[in-house]
Amino acid sequence: MSLNARDVSGLVLAGGDGTRMGEDKALVEWGDEPLFRRQLSLLTAIGIGAVGISRAGTQPALDAGVPTVLDALPGKGPLSGIVSGLGWASHPGENGRPLLVLAVDMPLVERDFLRRLLAHAEPARGVAFRVNGRWEPLCAIYPPAALTRAQRLLEEGPSSPTGLVEELASQGMLTSLDLDADEGRVLKSWNVRGEPPGE
């Protein structure tokens, strides 16, 4: 059974320091709007039930019009944002909502890509793209039960979201949506102004 978008929470991951970009990536313009607004608009356009944006506590707040979810452990990378997002998506007395995460620096992702995730995920089983055998954990849906595993990985020391995805997949809690290299270009991060993503 695929997920209904209104039963999913969505989080734009925008807590990075943008070292290679030379500035806060969330504020870099793509077309005629900053990246954070573009990504939030994507989540809203596909009907996600609750939308938020992840930030480090040291970063200035954004005029986003949605809740700001502070990273669990600032400076620990996107896994910290995913942990906080999963906690935010959980509600007392409920089982929690699946969490769709989308990195702020993936400007080539479009609505249909996110809808594909929704179509392949289930309430208790997430899904992540895999390009030529390599996971992409920053445009993915995580099941509510991923929270305890993500917290443990974060507390144990240096870890990446890829480690979380691999653990979830090994336990049948997450499945892959395989793409070839051509399709996978959509998931490229934009790290340097003079080097457009996907090239």
N, C-alpha and C positions, 0 to 999 in steps of 0.2 A: 504494500500500500504506500503510494507516494505521499509526500508531505503537502499539506495545504499551507501556502505562504503565510496566512494569518496566524497559524499556530507555531510560527518560527520567529525567533528574535534574530536581528541582524546587527553586526558590529563592524564598523570601519576601523581598521587598525591604523592609528595615526600617532603612535607614541615614539617613533624613531627620531633620532637627532639630525638626520639628513646630512651626515658628514660629507659624503661624496657629492651630494647636490649643492652643498654650501649654504643651505638654508632649510627651514622647516618644510618638508615635502608637502604637508597638508595645504600650505598656502601657495604653492607653485601653481601657476595657471595652466590649464589645458583647454585650448579653445578660448572661450570667453568667461571661464569660471575657475575658481581654485579647485584643486583635486578633491579636497574633502567634500565640497558641495556636490561635485559630480558623482562621487561614490555613494553618498547618502541618497541622492536622487535615484540612483539605480535600485537601491534596496527598497525605497518607497514605491517606485514605479512597478515593481513586481508584486507588491502587496504584502510585504513583510509586516507581521503584526506589531512588533516593537523594534525601533531602530535607535542605536546609540553610537557614540564614537569613543574610541579608546585613546587616552592621552597619558603621558607621564606627569606626575605631580609637579615637576619643575617647569613644565611647558605652560605658556599662556593659554587661557581658555579660548575656545573658538565660538564665534556667534553662529552656532550650528542649528539651534532650535530643537535639539534632541538632547537626551541625557548624556553627560560626559562620564565615562567609566574609567577611573584611574587605574593604571597598571598596578598589579599586586606587588611587584618588586621592581621599581623603576631601574632602568639600566640593564635589565636581564633579557632584553629582546622581546620578540613578538609572543613567545610562550607566556610571558607575564601578562600581556594583554588578553590572551585567550583564557587564561585562568580567571581573570577578573570578569571577563565577558560571560563565561559559563556560570559564575556565581551570580552575576546580574540577571541572567536569564532564568535563574531558579527562583521560585516563589514559595514562601512558607505554606505548608499544607498541600503542595502540589508536587508533581514529579519533575517539574522544570520543563523548559522548552528547548528543543534543539537550537543550536546557535550557528548561523551562517556568518562566517568571517570573510572580510574582503579587505585586502591591503590597500591603503590609500594610494600607493604608487603603481597601481596596475590600471592605467587609463585606457587600455585596449579592450578590457572586459566589457561586454554588452549584456543586455537583459537576457537574451536567449541562452547565454552561457550559464547564468545563474539559475534560470528555469530548468536547465538540464540537471543541475545539482538537486534541485527540489524533486524532480521526477524520479531520481534514482535513490534518494534517501528515504528512510523510514523513521517513525517516531523514536525507536530505540537503536537505530543504526545509521551512522553518518556516512558521508561519501566525500572523497577528495579526488581531484584530477591527478593523473599520473602520466607524465610525458616521457615517452621512450623509457619507461621503467622507473623514472624518478618522480617521487611524490611532490606535489605542490600543496603545502599545508595552509597557505595564506589566502586561498580561495576555496573554501571547503565548508562542509556542514558537520558539526560535532554533536554527538548525542549527549543528553544531560548527564549520563553516567560517566562521561569522560572527565568530569570535574575532579574527582578524587585522584585519578591517575595523573592528570595534568599538574595538580598541586604537588604530588609526590615528586614528579620529575623536576619541577621548578625548585623544590626545597633541597633535592639531593645535590644540586650543583649545576654546572654548565650543561645545558641541554637545549635542543632546538625543537620546534613544532614537528619536524620530521620524525623525531624519536617518538613523539606522542602518537602520530598517525600510524607509524609502524607497529607500535604496541597495540593500539586499538584494532588495527587490521588483523593482527595475529590472534586476537581474541574474538573475532567475528563481530566486532562492534562498529566496524567501518569498512566500506568497500571502495574499490577504485573505479574511476571512470577514465578509461585509457584513451589517450590522444596521441596522434603522431606529431612529429616535430613541427609540421606546418600549422596544424591547429593550435599547438602548444605555444606558438609565438604570442598569442593573445594574453598569455599569463606572464609575460616578461615584465619585470620591474623597471621603472624609470629611475635611474640612479644618477645620471649626469645630464645636465641641460643640453649639451651639444651632441648627445647620443640618444636619439629617439628610441623608445622601447620597441622590441620586435625586429630590430635590424641587426 
